[in-house]
């Protein structure tokens, strides 16, 4: 009996950015071309805005103290807004984390963290960004400290909650592929244990998917359907 393997590799172009907190798992969506046929389109939970605080104090100790003061000020103000979250945890693009605090002897010290604002119903990234910028603009930075906002990105809270729905869709798609090519051969799927990745689709929605590999055995009893 002759057999032929029909192989499909679904490979993401970029990794999602993950925030690993004690009770949260925010994942920032990457931007780029679609890399898988099986996915879910969902509305994003948050808009994530990277915030960098720096100080031009000459003395390193004074710089660190001023940055800490500015950071504490922003956090305390954010606590007054129920739709704002401040995330100071390590950030990784996979798998190496980056430090939230960096400095050099010749330049100003910097602290980096993320502001996340919950996206309201029917609100897009621009409307959410306006609220964040208004919040930051209202804060008077201490001493010689300054703040700068980074690239706006959509974020999802715990994308793993969509795993069951994704696996069910993958199962339906595999059955459809086998039916379309007319084979009753064995099916091998690798990588379903991998994390749920997140890709930004537009100014409100994200695409969730799993990077997996599908191998379908084409036996001599199969009847390939050629269009």
FENQUI-V756547 format. One record per run of one state. SS is the DSSP state (h for helix, s for strand, l for the rest). FROM is the first residue (numbers start at 0). TO is the last residue. If there is no record, write none. Layout:
ss | from | to
SS | FROM | TO
SS | FROM | TO
This chain:
ss | from | to
l | 0 | 1
s | 2 | 8
l | 9 | 15
s | 16 | 19
l | 20 | 23
s | 24 | 27
l | 28 | 28
s | 29 | 29
l | 30 | 38
s | 39 | 42
l | 43 | 44
s | 45 | 54
l | 55 | 58
h | 59 | 77
l | 78 | 82
s | 83 | 86
l | 87 | 89
s | 90 | 91
l | 92 | 95
s | 96 | 97
l | 98 | 99
s | 100 | 101
l | 102 | 107
s | 108 | 117
l | 118 | 123
h | 124 | 136
l | 137 | 143
s | 144 | 156
l | 157 | 157
h | 158 | 180
l | 181 | 185
s | 186 | 189
l | 190 | 194
s | 195 | 199
l | 200 | 203
s | 204 | 209
l | 210 | 211
s | 212 | 218
l | 219 | 226
